[in-house]
Amino acid sequence: MTSKSLLITGSIFMALAVGFGAFGAHIVQDMLSPDRFEVYQTGVEYHFYHAIGLLILGLLARGGDRPTTWIGRSGICFVIGILIFSGSLYFLTLTDTSWLGMVTPLGGIAFILGWIFLAIGVMKGVT
């Protein structure tokens, strides 16, 4: 992923996080039990954190012509994590499809790998 693609993707994911947060606060909250709404909110929270992470990666990558392999891998992991972790929590709460809870940890693993890859990239001198 290039600096530009990281910044664009991060910006789009931030806009979506705001939309999912507003949708949750104004529509979903009344449709769900408090426990289910808390699960939805967890999806929104992690969505926000990792969209910000994508923006940080994009800014870090601006120093060179193209980001290191590790920064690119980190960005891919954050995107996968948002789609699988947050996406499965959104879908699970809105459709009451509990089996999706089994795939949610895969998104969490992608998030963890993304942060590890960022650390490796920084240690290798990305900044």
N, C-alpha and C positions, 0 to 999 in steps of 0.2 A: 504494500500500500504506500502511496506517495504522501507527502505532507498535505497536498491539496485534497486527496481522496479521504485522508483521515479527518481533516477539518470539515469537509462537506458531510461525510458520514456522521461524524459527531454532532454536527449542527442539526441534521435531520433527526437523529435519534433524540436529541434534546427537545426538539419541537414535538416529537411523538410522546416523549415522557410527560411533557406539560399537558398534552391532549389527554393521555390516559389518566393523569392525575386529576384533571378537571372532570373528565367523564366519571371517574370514581367518586369524586366529592359531590357531584350534582345529580348523578343518575344511579350509579351502581350501589352506592351506600344504602339506599332505600330498598334495594332488591335482595340484599344479602344479609345473612346473620352477621353479628359482630365478628365472630371467628373467621368466617369466610372473607369479610371485608378486610380484616387484618392481613390475610394471605394476599389479597389483591394489592394492598398497600406495600407489602414487602416487594412484590414485583415492580411496582412503580419506583420504590427507593433504589433498588439495585439497578434498574434501568437508568435512572438519573446518574448514579455514581459512575457507571461505566461509560455513559455518553460523555460525561466530563473527562473521564480517562481517555477517551478517543481524542478529545480536543487537546489534552495535554500531550498526547503522542504526536499529534499533528504539529504542535508548536515545537516540540523537541526535534522533530524531523526537519524543521525549516532551516536548521544550521547547515545542512549539507545539500548536495544536489538531490539525493534520495536517501530515505531512512535506511538504517541498517536492517539486515534480515531480522534481527531480534525485535526491533520496534514494529516492523511489519507483521511479524508473527503475533506480537502482543495485540495489535489492532484487530487481526483476524479473530483471535480468541475472544476479545471483548464483544465483537459483533456476534459471534456464535453464542456467547454467554447470554447476551441480551435476548437473542431470538429464542434460545432454548429455556433459559431460566425464567426470565420475565414473561416470555410468551406462553410458556406452559402454565405459569401461575395465573395469567390473565384468562387463558382458555379454561383452565380447571375451575376457576371461580364463576365464570360466566355461563358455563355449560354443565357444571356439576359432574364433570368427568374425572373421577378420582384417580383412575389409573395413570393419568398424566403426571401425578406426583412422583412416579418412578423415573421419569426422564429429567425432572427438574435438577437433580444432583449433577447430571452431565453438564448442564449450563454452569453450575457452581464450579466444577472442575475447570471448565474453560476460563472462567474468571480468574481462578487461582493461577493457572498457567500463564494467562495474560500478564498478571503482575510479576510473576517470576521472570518472564521473558523481558519485561521492561527493566527489571533489575539487572539482568544479564547485559542488555543493551547499554545501560548506563555504565556498568562496570567495564565494558569494552570501549568506552569513550565516545558515546553518542553526542554528548554535550560539549 
